[in-house]
Amino acid sequence: MRPAVLPSMSLDSFHTAHLDPASGYGLVVCPRPEDDVLLDGSSLHVAAWDHACQSLASLGWGPVRDDAGFLSYLGATVDGGLVVEARSFRSPAQPPDGDTLRTLYDATGLVTRAVRPRRG
């Protein structure tokens, strides 16, 4: 039986990671794309995403990308934030069990599936 709550942490002011060390699978909640702000021509969300990826990497995790380099977006939250899959560099890539997936989906607030992938 899996724990009812899995570790979650704020990676920066915009991204929150929900990670299951046992399976090496996790989800990262990203801000709503339409809330992005450009500062001196640079995206605030892109800068925050870069920081979030550095934070994940320091913990031995990274976002899942397909063969073309696109992020693996699992879906969106009730408020429109995007949910990205993450994997541990240290754990074998095995699919999490159904209880773990449900716990992760609940923790992120995932309500929709099949978001179009994007480079990021």
C-alpha positions, 0 to 999 in steps of 0.5 A: 500500500502506498502512502496517502501523501507523497513528497511535494515541494515548491521549486520556485514561486511558480512550480510545485513538484509532487514526487514519488521516490519509490517509483521514480515518477512525479508531476510538476505543476506549472503556471498558466501560460496566459499568466506569463509576463515579458520583462525586457523581452524575456519570459518570466515563466521561461526563467522560472522553468529553467530555475525549476529544472535546476532545482529538480536536477539537484534532487536527481530528477528531470522533466520527461521529454519525448524523442523530439525534445517536447515536454511530456504534459500530462494535462491541466489543473482546475485553474489551468496550470499545466502538469508535466511528468518528471522522472528520477535519474536514480530510479529505474523507469517503471510505471507507478501503480494505480494508487500512486497515480491517483495520489499524484493526480489528486495532489496536483489537482489534475482535471484534464488530460492530453495537452499538446506537447511543447518545447520548453 
